[in-house]
Amino acid sequence: MKDINIVYVNYLMKEDILKAVSSVLTDILGCPYDVQITVVDNSENKDDIKEDLEKLYPEVKYIDAGGNIGFGKGNNKGFKSTESRYYFALNRDTIIPDNSNTIERIIKFMDNNPKIGCIGPKLINMDQTLQDTCYRFDFKSIIVKPFKQINFDKKYNWVKKYTNRLLMKDFDHNTTRPVDWVLGAAMVVRKEVVDEIGWFDDRYFMYLEDCDWCRTMWDNGWPVYYVHDIVIQHRYARASAEIPGVLKALLKNKLARIHLISWFKYILKWRGKFKYYKSI
């Protein structure tokens, strides 16, 4: 059994994946733990990523998903391919900072806190500014979340009010603490958690599968934590928010439509069960 299985899902983003993998391999030089890196290819190798991985990084496991099966299902396929003590979903547009020993520190944190089910590190933009990566299970904020995706929080104060609450704008992000849920761009989950509750709910093609998974963890007694002093760079391209306006976004932006569908699925699944845990 590996100590950690780091999974990337690729969809025609070979250059991003290669950079991300390179940063992890540099980070784990001298690491005392057994690390698996896995790339699940949702693009059917249309960008020749398999050949480049075999040539540059033969230690990386490549899995052809057979088509674009989505974010959650893609990660699940990668997780299941290598049994590990910890499973790390990591976005293709992330970079592990130099000389940070990030993977080693993640494993040590989880080993030292065996009752914590999942952690999300601090994510920062490439200019070192903070990203919003931990959230509340706030019913009103979840309701307005689709409006945030099309930038209505920049136009209407009522959307901004609940968006700020959703994004936990009111707490010090330089503290490690339990939170309701963490962004799926970088989340580490303990094996005992998946043994008990399972993987990402693959009914979500993309978006809100991280929220859903964290809610299930809390419901089964597994706390979710934001860890402020483990830091990863993330470019974070919000493709679902590129086109302004509700109708234009839904008509022209496929990812905006996917986001809305996931939102409906989440609302239906958890209707009548909205509550807070540790992020009041």
Secondary structure, DSSP 8 states (H G I E B T S, - for coil): -EEEEEEEEESS-HHHHHHHHHHHHHHTTT-SS-EEEEEEETTTTTT-HHHHHHHH-TTSEEEE-SS---HHHHHHHHHHHS-EEEEEEE-TTEE--TT--HHHHHHHHHHH-TT--EEEEEEE-TTS-B---EE---HHHHHHHHHHHTTGGGT-HHHHHHHHHHTTTTS-TTS-EE-SEE-TTEEEEEHHHHHHH-S--TT-SSSSHHHHHHHHHHHTT--EEEEEEEEEEE----GGGSS-SHHHHHHH-HHHHHHHHHHHHHHHHHTT----SS--
